[in-house]
Amino acid sequence: MFEIFKTNVKKTAHATALIVVLRHYLPFAEISFDLDDCDSVLRIKGGKFCPLTIIQILADLGFECHILA
């Protein structure tokens, strides 16, 4: 599975911390942020996961996250 999300993450430190949290839920997935992109995209590749769970995890941590169509 591969999904791209639009986020409001702007700082590298936040992205790094979020990757650590997401890897707890998706240990075998490739997870990365592109903070240079205007949408501060989050890319997740590998395994099965529910995109709504990713959105909720980021929301619980105070960040916005939406699936890019």
ChimeraX attribute file (.defattr): number of C-alpha atoms within 10 A of each C-alpha:
attribute: neighborCount
match mode: 1-to-1
recipient: residues
	/A:1	10
	/A:2	13
	/A:3	16
	/A:4	18
	/A:5	20
	/A:6	21
	/A:7	22
	/A:8	17
	/A:9	22
	/A:10	15
	/A:11	10
	/A:12	12
	/A:13	10
	/A:14	12
	/A:15	18
	/A:16	13
	/A:17	10
	/A:18	20
	/A:19	18
	/A:20	14
	/A:21	15
	/A:22	17
	/A:23	13
	/A:24	10
	/A:25	13
	/A:26	19
	/A:27	13
	/A:28	11
	/A:29	18
	/A:30	14
	/A:31	18
	/A:32	16
	/A:33	22
	/A:34	17
	/A:35	17
	/A:36	9
	/A:37	10
	/A:38	11
	/A:39	17
	/A:40	19
	/A:41	22
	/A:42	24
	/A:43	16
	/A:44	22
	/A:45	16
	/A:46	14
	/A:47	12
	/A:48	10
	/A:49	16
	/A:50	9
	/A:51	17
	/A:52	11
	/A:53	11
	/A:54	19
	/A:55	18
	/A:56	15
	/A:57	18
	/A:58	19
	/A:59	12
	/A:60	10
	/A:61	10
	/A:62	11
	/A:63	15
	/A:64	16
	/A:65	24
	/A:66	19
	/A:67	15
	/A:68	12
	/A:69	7
